[in-house]
């Protein structure tokens, strides 16, 4: 039979209150701590987290809700978040809403039913309505890669406009003027920012923007595949294309390989998100790289900070400031590859 807290009290001679205080993370006298830890080791005592959760209203679990588990960005972020939370004795419950807003709302209800202490989410929905039940319960929420106009939350994002701007500016500096972009619909936060970065770079260089060179759609492999084929079949092709996310990059490369269109000789490309992909494909792709580990660490630390109540002991003003939504904005970098042709000096 598994040892209980009462077995520890019998072995140590300490009160139930003292042993319980230690098990729940409270401070006890050093000699009492040593006695309890010795008893735990001898008795092979294991904490009943369910019972502890009922007593403390904490389950030491964080819900992580994502769009798609097979999305490289999401899966990479999740793995790193789990590592960081585990180091602080928190477990995770991961939900995949498959890009479905209704399923996303159901997943929030499921996580709240499991009494998670907090929720980290990469949103699918364009409004915060699906998070309302969590807000009402007072559950801490951290957004990754998104923001909402109707309500502010703690969030971790990269500067999408700057990322796109730097990518397109690079193409311009190498002499390209006919530059296309394959992107998501601008109604979504990340896609909108990346499209704005494209416009800004083209405008600053006083280059014309052609609607035929802007291919909007779902952030899927199929969209990248179909769009690059469309662009390559034009009578007046672009000389370069910015592929604004990982799935789009994958689809575009597959289509170019199938059509035996070489890059950078026939078309220059710069992709997004996955450094490993650049190292596998030949010639190596130029890539906009997101700081995955920094994103995961910032999201996990924001959540842990909310769960531990840091900064709420210094009076009302400090408490109000601590409760205000916090934003961590990170920058991307550009990995140098071999997929962009130098056109400066050419007609």
KAUR-V220223 format. One record per backbone hydrogen bond with DSSP energy under -0.5 kcal/mol. NH is the residue of the N-H (numbers start at 1). CO is the residue of the C=O. Records with the same first field share a line. If there is no record, write none. Layout:
# KAUR-V220223
NH: CO + CO
This chain:
# KAUR-V220223
8: 4
9: 5
10: 6
11: 7
12: 8
13: 9
19: 15
20: 16
21: 17
22: 18
23: 19
24: 20
25: 22
26: 21
33: 29
34: 30
35: 31
36: 32
37: 33
38: 34
39: 35
40: 36
41: 37
42: 38
43: 39
44: 40
45: 40
49: 47
52: 48
53: 49
54: 50
55: 51
56: 52
57: 53
62: 91
63: 118
64: 93
65: 63 + 120
66: 64 + 95
71: 68
75: 71
76: 72
77: 73
78: 74
79: 75
80: 76
81: 77
82: 78
83: 79
84: 80
85: 81
86: 82
87: 83
88: 84 + 85
89: 86
90: 85
91: 60
93: 62
95: 64
97: 66 + 95
98: 67
99: 67
100: 97
101: 99
104: 100
105: 101
106: 102
107: 103
108: 104
109: 105
110: 106
111: 107
112: 108
113: 109
114: 110
115: 112
116: 111
117: 61
118: 61
119: 140
120: 63
121: 142
122: 65
123: 121
131: 128
132: 129
135: 131
136: 132
137: 133
138: 134 + 135
139: 134
140: 117
142: 119
143: 154
144: 121
145: 156
154: 141
155: 326
156: 143
157: 328
159: 330
160: 158
163: 159
164: 160
165: 161
166: 162
167: 163
168: 164
169: 165
170: 166
171: 167
172: 168
173: 169
174: 170
175: 172
176: 171
179: 177
180: 240
181: 213
182: 242
183: 181 + 215
185: 217
188: 185
192: 188
193: 189
194: 190
195: 191
196: 192
197: 193
198: 194
199: 195
200: 196
201: 197
202: 198
203: 199
204: 200
205: 201
206: 203
207: 202
210: 208
213: 210
214: 211
215: 181 + 213
216: 214
217: 183
220: 218
224: 220
225: 221
226: 222
227: 223
228: 224
229: 225
230: 226
231: 227
232: 228
233: 229
234: 231
237: 235
239: 178
240: 178
241: 268
242: 180
243: 241 + 270
244: 182 + 242
249: 245
250: 246
251: 247
252: 248
253: 249
254: 250
255: 251
256: 252
257: 253
258: 254
259: 255
260: 257
261: 256
262: 260
266: 262
267: 262
268: 239
269: 339
270: 241
271: 286
273: 288
274: 272
275: 273
278: 274
279: 275
280: 276
281: 277
285: 278
286: 269
287: 335
288: 271
289: 287 + 333
292: 290
295: 291
296: 292
297: 293
298: 294
299: 295
300: 296
301: 297
302: 298
303: 299
304: 300
305: 301
306: 302
307: 303
308: 304
309: 305
310: 305
312: 309
319: 315
320: 316
321: 317
322: 318
323: 319
324: 320 + 321
328: 155
329: 327
330: 157 + 328
333: 289
335: 287 + 333
338: 284
343: 174 + 341
344: 174
346: 343
